[in-house]
Amino acid sequence: MSNDQNLDNSVKFRPDYQWPEKGSEQDCPRCNSAMQLQENLSEYYGKPWWCHACQWQFSEEELKS
């Protein structure tokens, strides 16, 4: 018996976040600490900005609003 599953709508695991230019800097809107810009690698599934102080991720879209 086969356990293959075919989905009508494929699941997207890596969202299409807008990535800032390399070398960009941004302060965390929660704690005002400097955030780290993650590399835009195909195996990375998180958001572009990471705040080490409060352990939170942000996208460009979230920071603009």
N, C-alpha and C positions, 0 to 999 in steps of 0.2 A: 504494500500500500504506500502510495506517495504522499508526502506531507508538503508538497509544493503549493504555494498560494500565489495567485495572480491578482493583483490589485487593479481596479479600474483607474483609480487616481494614485499615481505614485507618490510616495512620501518624500518630502524634501528635508534633508537633515541639516543643510547649511544655508541659513537665511542669506539673502542678498543685502547685507549691510553696506551702507556707503562708507568707504574707507578714506580717512584723511590722508593728506600727503605725508610721506616719510619725513620725520623731523618735527612734526607738529607737536605743540604743547597745549595742555588743557588742565585746569584745576577741577577737582571734584566738586560737584554742586552740593554734595551732602556734608563734606567735612573740610573743604577748601585745601586739601593736600594736592600736591602734584600727582597726576595720573600717568600711568605707563601706557604707551601706544603699542599694542600687540602687532606682530607681523601678520600680514595677510597671506597666510599659508593655506593650501587646500585642505590640510588635515586639522586645521583649527576651526572649531565650531562656535566659539564665543563671540562676544562683541568686541569692537576695536579698542575701547578704552577700559583699563583696569585700575582701580584704586586699591593700593596695597593697604592703606590705613583702615578703610572701612570694609574691605573685601567685597566690593561691588563692581559690576560691569556696566558700561554705558555705551550706547550707540550714538552716532552723530545726530540722528533724528531726535533722540531723547535730550541731548544737550542743547539743541536749537529751540526746543519748546519751553 
